């Protein structure tokens, strides 16, 4: 299946994303107007199928030099287990290759996945792990 990278979502894709959020424990209360505002103030990395349907999504908040926070990496429930999360992270890392520190939060079950990209656990709470990948030394 051919996929296309997008830097913004269509209104229909935004509706799909809100639906995905409603299915996850970490984002179930997100409202459409808040998601739209979030999209306006984040760097979007989205993957769409040949029919234009949203297949995977993530967003980044960054100064694109020193720090980048990778958020909301999510794949369509029907497409999970097909390597799209790995493709998504590969694209994100390519886009952020000049950033010194990449950081993210994830559930415990996702730690090995992110470790495979060079992220290390810095801290954890009951439900979340905070991870960082150092790409170059900060001055």
KETIDREN-633139 format. One record per atom (N, C-alpha, C, CB): y, x, z; atom name. Coordinates in steps of 0.2 Angstrom, whole numbers, plus 5000, padded with zeros to 4 digits. Each point is the difference from the previous one (the first is absolute). Glycine has a CB too. Layout:
residues N
    py    px    pz  atome
     Y     X     Z     CA
...
end
This chain:
residues 139
    py    px    pz  atome
  4994  5004  5000      N
  5006  4996  5000     CA
  5006  5004  5000      C
  4994  4991  5006     CB
  5011  5008  4990      N
  5006  5004  4999     CA
  5005  4997  5006      C
  4998  5002  4987     CB
  5006  5002  5016      N
  5005  4999  5005     CA
  5006  5003  4998      C
  4991  4999  5009     CB
  5015  4998  4993      N
  5006  5002  4999     CA
  5004  5001  5006      C
  5000  4994  4989     CB
  5003  5012  5012      N
  5005  5001  5006     CA
  5006  4997  4999      C
  4994  5011  5002     CB
  5009  4986  5004      N
  5006  4997  5000     CA
  5004  5002  5006      C
  4995  4990  4994     CB
  5012  5010  5005      N
  5004  5002  5005     CA
  5004  4994  5003      C
  5002  5010  4995     CB
  4996  4984  5003      N
  5003  4994  5003     CA
  4995  4994  4998      C
  5012  5004  4999     CB
  4988  4991  5005      N
  4996  4994  4999     CA
  5003  4994  4997      C
  4994  5004  5010     CB
  5003  4993  4986      N
  5002  4993  4997     CA
  5000  4995  5006      C
  4996  5003  4988     CB
  5008  4992  5011      N
  4999  4994  5005     CA
  4993  4998  5001      C
  5011  4996  4997     CB
  4985  5003  4998      N
  4993  4998  5001     CA
  4996  5005  5004      C
  5001  4994  4989     CB
  5000  5013  5010      N
  4997  5005  5003     CA
  5002  5000  5008      C
  4999  5007  4989     CB
  5007  4992  5012      N
  5003  4999  5007     CA
  4996  4995  5003      C
  5011  5004  4997     CB
  4988  4990  5000      N
  4996  4995  5003     CA
  4993  5002  5002      C
  5007  4992  4994     CB
  4990  5011  5002      N
  4993  5003  5001     CA
  5000  5005  5006      C
  4997  4999  4988     CB
  5008  5005  5012      N
  5001  5005  5006     CA
  5000  4996  5006      C
  5005  5009  4992     CB
  5000  4986  5008      N
  5001  4996  5007     CA
  4993  4997  5002      C
  5012  4998  4997     CB
  4984  5000  4998      N
  4994  4997  5001     CA
  4995  5005  5003      C
  5001  4992  4991     CB
  4999  5014  5006      N
  4996  5006  5003     CA
  5002  5001  5007      C
  4998  5005  4989     CB
  5008  4996  5013      N
  5003  5001  5006     CA
  4997  4995  5005      C
  5011  5005  4995     CB
  4989  4989  5003      N
  4998  4994  5005     CA
  4993  5001  5002      C
  5008  4992  4995     CB
  4988  5012  5001      N
  4993  5001  5001     CA
  4998  5006  5005      C
  4998  4994  4989     CB
  5007  5010  5012      N
  4999  5006  5004     CA
  5003  4999  5007      C
  5000  5007  4989     CB
  4996  4996  5016      N
  5002  5000  5007     CA
  5007  5003  5001      C
  4988  5000  5003     CB
  5014  5005  4993      N
  5006  5004  5001     CA
  5006  4997  4997      C
  4992  5010  5001     CB
  5007  4985  4995      N
  5006  4998  4996     CA
  5000  4992  5000      C
  5000  5011  4993     CB
  4995  4986  5010      N
  4999  4993  5000     CA
  5007  4995  5000      C
  4988  5002  5004     CB
  5017  5000  5000      N
  5006  4996  5001     CA
  5005  5001  4995      C
  4997  5000  5012     CB
  5002  5004  4983      N
  5006  5002  4996     CA
  5002  4994  4996      C
  4996  5012  4999     CB
  5010  4987  5000      N
  5003  4994  4997     CA
  5003  5002  4993      C
  5003  4995  5011     CB
  4996  5001  4984      N
  5002  5002  4993     CA
  5007  5003  4999      C
  4993  4991  4997     CB
  5012  5006  5007      N
  5007  5003  4999     CA
  5001  5007  5003      C
  5004  4988  5001     CB
  4992  5013  5005      N
  5000  5006  5003     CA
  4996  5005  4995      C
  5000  4995  5012     CB
  4995  5003  4985      N
  4996  5005  4996     CA
  5005  5002  4994      C
  4989  4994  5003     CB
  5015  5001  4994      N
  5004  5001  4995     CA
  5006  5005  5002      C
  4998  4989  4995     CB
  5004  5011  5011      N
  5005  5004  5002     CA
  4997  5007  5001      C
  5006  4991  5006     CB
  4988  5010  4997      N
  4996  5006  5001     CA
  4999  5003  4993      C
  4994  4995  5010     CB
  5005  5001  4985      N
  4999  5003  4993     CA
  5006  5003  4997      C
  4991  4992  4998     CB
  5015  5005  5004      N
  5006  5002  4998     CA
  5002  5007  5003      C
  5004  4988  4998     CB
  4994  5014  5008      N
  5001  5006  5003     CA
  4995  5005  5001      C
  5008  4993  5006     CB
  4987  5006  4990      N
  4994  5005  5000     CA
  4999  5002  4993      C
  4995  4995  5010     CB
  5002  5011  4989      N
  4997  5002  4993     CA
  4993  4997  5000      C
  5007  5011  5000     CB
  4993  4985  4994      N
  4993  4997  4999     CA
  4996  5004  4996      C
  5006  4989  5001     CB
  4988  5011  5000      N
  4994  5003  4996     CA
  4995  4994  4999      C
  5002  5012  5004     CB
  4998  4985  4990      N
  4995  4995  4999     CA
  4996  5001  4994      C
  5008  4992  5006     CB
  4986  5005  4994      N
  4995  5001  4995     CA
  4998  4993  4998      C
  4996  5011  5004     CB
  5005  4988  4989      N
  4999  4993  4997     CA
  4994  5000  4995      C
  5012  4997  5002     CB
  4984  4998  4998      N
  4995  5000  4995     CA
  5003  4998  4993      C
  4992  4997  5009     CB
  5003  5003  4986      N
  5003  4999  4993     CA
  5003  4993  4999      C
  4991  5007  4996     CB
  5007  4988  5009      N
  5003  4993  5000     CA
  5007  5000  5004      C
  4988  4995  4998     CB
  5014  5011  5004      N
  5006  5000  5004     CA
  4999  4998  5008      C
  5006  4997  4989     CB
  4988  5001  5012      N
  4999  4998  5007     CA
  5000  5007  5005      C
  4993  4990  4996     CB
  5010  5009  5010      N
  5000  5005  5004     CA
  4993  5002  5003      C
  5011  4996  5004     CB
  4988  5011  4995      N
  4993  5002  5002     CA
  5000  5004  5007      C
  4997  5001  4987     CB
  5009  5003  5014      N
  5001  5004  5006     CA
  5007  5001  5001      C
  4989  5006  4998     CB
  5013  4996  5008      N
  5007  5000  5002     CA
  5001  5005  5005      C
  5002  4988  4997     CB
  5004  5016  5003      N
  5002  5004  5006     CA
  5007  5000  4999      C
  4989  5007  5001     CB
  5014  4996  5005      N
  5008  5001  4999     CA
  5001  5006  5004      C
  5003  4988  4999     CB
  5003  5015  5000      N
  5002  5007  5003     CA
  5007  4999  5002      C
  4992  5007  4993     CB
  5009  4995  5013      N
  5007  5001  5003     CA
  5001  5008  5001      C
  5000  4988  5006     CB
  5005  5015  4990      N
  5001  5007  5000     CA
  5007  5002  4998      C
  4988  5001  4997     CB
  5013  5006  5005      N
  5006  5003  4998     CA
  4998  5005  4994      C
  5005  5000  5011     CB
  4988  5000  4987      N
  4997  5003  4994     CA
  5001  5008  5001      C
  5002  4990  4993     CB
  5000  5012  5013      N
  5000  5008  5001     CA
  4996  5002  5006      C
  5012  5000  4994     CB
  4990  4997  5012      N
  4997  5002  5006     CA
  4994  4995  5002      C
  5011  5005  5003     CB
  4990  4989  4997      N
  4996  4995  5003     CA
  4999  4994  4995      C
  5003  5003  5011     CB
  4990  4995  4989      N
  4999  4993  4997     CA
  4995  4997  5004      C
  5002  5005  4988     CB
  4999  4988  5013      N
  4995  4996  5004     CA
  4997  4995  4995      C
  5007  5001  5010     CB
  4986  5000  4989      N
  4996  4996  4996     CA
  4998  4994  5003      C
  4996  5010  4994     CB
  5006  4984  5004      N
  4998  4994  5003     CA
  4996  4995  4996      C
  5011  5002  5007     CB
  4986  4993  4996      N
  4997  4995  4997     CA
  4995  5001  4994      C
  5010  4994  5004     CB
  4986  5011  4996      N
  4995  5001  4995     CA
  4995  4995  5000      C
  5002  5013  5001     CB
  4998  4983  4994      N
  4996  4994  5000     CA
  4997  4999  4993      C
  5006  4995  5010     CB
  4988  5003  4989      N
  4996  4999  4994     CA
  4998  4992  5000      C
  4996  5012  4999     CB
  5004  4985  4995      N
  4998  4993  4999     CA
  4993  5000  5004      C
  5007  4998  4989     CB
  4992  4997  5015      N
  4994  4999  5003     CA
  4994  5000  4995      C
  5006  4993  5009     CB
  4995  5004  4985      N
  4994  4999  4995     CA
  4999  5007  4997      C
  5003  4988  4998     CB
  5002  5017  5002      N
  4999  5006  4997     CA
  4998  5006  5005      C
  5008  4996  4991     CB
  4992  5003  5015      N
  4998  5005  5005     CA
  4993  5003  4999      C
  5007  4994  5008     CB
  4993  5013  4993      N
  4994  5003  4999     CA
  4999  5003  4993      C
  4995  4993  5009     CB
  5010  5006  4987      N
  5000  5003  4993     CA
  5004  5006  4999      C
  4998  4988  4996     CB
  5004  5015  5009      N
  5004  5006  4999     CA
  5008  4999  4999      C
  4989  5005  4996     CB
  5013  4989  5005      N
  5007  4999  4998     CA
  5005  5003  5006      C
  4997  4990  4994     CB
  5000  5010  5012      N
  5004  5003  5006     CA
  5001  5007  4999      C
  4995  4991  5007     CB
  4999  5012  4990      N
  5001  5008  4999     CA
  5004  5001  4994      C
  4989  5001  5004     CB
  5011  4995  4991      N
  5005  5001  4994     CA
  5007  4999  5003      C
  4992  4996  4992     CB
  5009  4999  5012      N
  5007  4998  5003     CA
  5002  5006  5004      C
  4998  4988  5001     CB
  4998  5015  5003      N
  5002  5006  5004     CA
  5002  5006  4996      C
  4993  4996  5009     CB
  5003  5005  4986      N
  5001  5005  4995     CA
  5007  5000  4997      C
  4987  5001  4998     CB
  5014  4993  4999      N
  5007  4999  4997     CA
  5006  5001  5005      C
  4994  4992  4992     CB
  5005  5005  5014      N
  5005  5001  5006     CA
  5001  5008  5001      C
  4997  4988  5005     CB
  4998  5015  4996      N
  5000  5007  5001     CA
  5004  5004  4995      C
  4989  4999  5007     CB
  5009  4999  4986      N
  5003  5003  4995     CA
  5008  4999  5000      C
  4989  4999  4993     CB
  5013  4995  5008      N
  5007  4998  5000     CA
  5004  5003  5006      C
  4997  4989  4995     CB
  4999  5013  5010      N
  5003  5003  5006     CA
  4998  5008  5001      C
  5000  4988  5006     CB
  4999  5015  4989      N
  4997  5007  5000     CA
  5006  5005  5003      C
  4992  4997  4991     CB
  5014  5001  5008      N
  5006  5004  5002     CA
  5002  4999  5007      C
  5003  5000  4989     CB
  4994  4995  5015      N
  5002  4998  5006     CA
  4996  5004  5005      C
  5002  4988  4997     CB
  5001  5015  5008      N
  4997  5005  5005     CA
  4994  4996  5005      C
  5011  5007  5000     CB
  4991  4988  5003      N
  4996  4996  5004     CA
  4998  4993  4998      C
  5004  5007  5009     CB
  4990  4991  4990      N
  4998  4993  4999     CA
  4997  4997  5006      C
  4998  5003  4987     CB
  5004  4991  5015      N
  4997  4997  5006     CA
  4998  4993  4998      C
  5008  5007  5007     CB
  4987  4990  4997      N
  4998  4994  4999     CA
  4997  4997  5007      C
  4998  5002  4987     CB
  5001  4992  5013      N
  4996  4997  5006     CA
  4994  4996  4996      C
  5011  4998  5007     CB
  4984  5002  4997      N
  4994  4997  4997     CA
  4995  4998  5006      C
  5001  5006  4989     CB
  4995  4989  5009      N
  4994  4998  5005     CA
  4995  5006  5000      C
  5002  4987  4998     CB
  4994  5013  5008      N
  4996  5005  5001     CA
  4994  5001  4995      C
  5002  4998  5012     CB
  4996  4996  4985      N
  4995  5001  4994     CA
  5003  5003  4994      C
  4995  4990  5005     CB
  5011  5011  4994      N
  5003  5003  4994     CA
  5002  5007  5001      C
  5005  4989  4997     CB
  4994  5014  5009      N
  5001  5007  5002     CA
  4997  5005  4995      C
  5002  4997  5012     CB
  4991  5002  4987      N
  4997  5005  4996     CA
  5002  4999  4992      C
  4990  4999  5008     CB
  5012  4995  4990      N
  5003  5000  4993     CA
  5006  5004  5000      C
  4996  4988  4999     CB
  5009  5011  5005      N
  5006  5004  5000     CA
  4999  5008  5002      C
  5006  4989  5003     CB
  4989  5012  5001      N
  4999  5007  5001     CA
  4997  5004  4993      C
  4997  4997  5012     CB
  5000  4999  4984      N
  4998  5003  4994     CA
  5005  5002  4995      C
  4990  4993  5001     CB
  5017  5004  5001      N
  5006  5002  4996     CA
  5004  5006  5004      C
  5000  4988  4995     CB
  4997  5014  5010      N
  5003  5006  5004     CA
  5004  4997  5006      C
  5000  5006  4990     CB
  5000  4988  5012      N
  5004  4997  5005     CA
  4996  5002  5007      C
  5005  4991  4993     CB
  4999  5010  5012      N
  4997  5002  5007     CA
  5003  4995  5005      C
  4999  5012  4997     CB
  4997  4986  5007      N
  5002  4995  5006     CA
  5004  5004  5005      C
  4989  4993  4998     CB
  5017  5004  5003      N
  5005  5002  5005     CA
  5000  4997  5006      C
  5007  5004  4991     CB
  4992  4989  5009      N
  5000  4996  5006     CA
  4996  4993  4998      C
  5011  5005  5004     CB
  4987  4992  5001      N
  4997  4993  4999     CA
  5002  4996  5006      C
  4990  5005  4994     CB
  5010  4988  5004      N
  5000  4995  5005     CA
  4994  4996  5000      C
  5013  4999  4999     CB
  4987  4995  5004      N
  4993  4997  5000     CA
  4998  4998  4993      C
  5003  4995  5011     CB
  5002  5003  4985      N
  4998  4998  4993     CA
  5002  5004  4995      C
  5001  4989  5004     CB
  5004  5015  4996      N
  5002  5004  4995     CA
  5000  5008  5001      C
  5007  4990  4998     CB
  4992  5014  4997      N
  5000  5007  5000     CA
  5006  5002  4996      C
  4988  5001  5001     CB
  5016  5004  5001      N
  5006  5003  4997     CA
  4997  5006  4997      C
  5009  4995  5008     CB
  4992  5006  4985      N
  4998  5006  4997     CA
  5005  5003  4996      C
  4989  4995  4999     CB
  5010  5012  5000      N
  5005  5004  4996     CA
  4997  5005  4996      C
  5008  4999  5009     CB
  4995  5002  4985      N
  4998  5005  4995     CA
  5006  5005  4999      C
  4991  4992  4994     CB
  5008  5014  5008      N
  5005  5005  4999     CA
  4999  5003  4993      C
  5001  5002  5013     CB
  5004  4997  4983      N
  4999  5003  4993     CA
  5004  5007  4999      C
  4999  4988  4996     CB
  5006  5013  5008      N
  5004  5006  5000     CA
  5004  5000  5007      C
  5001  5001  4987     CB
  5000  5005  5015      N
  5004  5001  5006     CA
  5007  4998  5000      C
  4993  5010  5002     CB
  5009  4987  5003      N
  5007  4997  5001     CA
  5004  5006  5002      C
  4997  4988  5003     CB
  5009  5013  4995      N
  5005  5005  5002     CA
  5005  4997  5004      C
  4998  5007  4989     CB
end
